[in-house]
Amino acid sequence: MSRGERVWIVGVGMTAFGVRRDASVKDLTRDAVTEALKDAGAGLGDVQAAYYGNTCQDVLEGQVVVGGQIALRSMGFERIPVVNVENACATGATALHQAALHVRSGAADVVLAVGVEKTNTDDKKKMLGLFDGGVDVHDPDGVDAVLRELGGEVPERTTPRSRFMDVYAALARAHMREFGTTKEQLALISAKNHAHAVDNPLAHFRKAMTAEEILAARTVNEPLTVPMCAPLTDGAAAAVVVNEAGLRRLAATRPVRLLASVIATGSVRPVTDWESSVSRLAARQAYEEAGIGPEDVSVAEVHDAAAFGELLQTELMGFCPIGRGGDFAASGATTLGGGLPVNPSGGLESKGHPMGASGLAQIHELVRQLRGECASRQVPHARVALAENGGGMYAGEEAVAAITLLGA
């Protein structure tokens, strides 16, 4: 997103995350959007366009091609452009990116971004099968070859699990081999996120766990145990995005500035060339766009679909040197009260991971942190926030990476 007209987020909303068998996709969308509009001091008639993020509804429910129109019109939106967004687990961040571009262009002054997912059904195999399509389905041997290059042999899936836990496990084993990262460090990250979620009333899991309990839990794929991995979650999150004209029209009193929004794909590189990873390069672009550096970030939400994801992303975002993410976590720096709290919401491991909504749930947390509205989870004097939201896998890294920087 190039520099130009300034962009703000003036309203955020989010449902409780969890197994929401009581709520439909329409219900979840309505609840998150209604809260975001209320937070912005806006009504349905103020919204001039909407970007609707979802990744699973077509597979699980058969609702194809017009999911956004169905969900948003059912709650009263009419005549505005509605664009459906699907971009792996970075769908929510991509919807925000598109909304920001829309208002920056001047085509509209007030635009809605919403992400929603209802992944829990009675068919667990079908639910987990969603993740098998997040890699190159035409080259399964090539996918396995990359995983073997990273982390050795790929264990057979004797019990159903997400394909991406194989990806994270292989990445973790490669990092352990190169840098001496330990399973105990992964457990500390997971324990930290479970502790953060205790005070998040919207989180999927709100029970603290010790590192010892996490290490003793069932193994998903070595070195990952179940509590180190994000659950299948239902939920929605939304944001109201404006330019200067929209800011004046809504008379917003608690706007948060969108400093940078970058969406990127990768490039050909050795699989363990961490410095050239898509997230690393996208973060550098975002910092340059915002005119700041990683040392300026007060609080971060990163994509910890597995605990190793957080460890790696703290390195790739520049919060610590490459290879030192485990030591950084073990130092207490990423805990509430530490120098750079990471995932104060509980992260995907505990807050939950409804794929299309996860990126906007990160934004919900960070906007509230920058406003000072997070009570016992509040990061004192937070001024700059970073969200990293990635998804899919291509050639040993995320197929898409999204970096968002916000300023109080």
Disulfide bonds with the S-S distance in Angstrom:
none
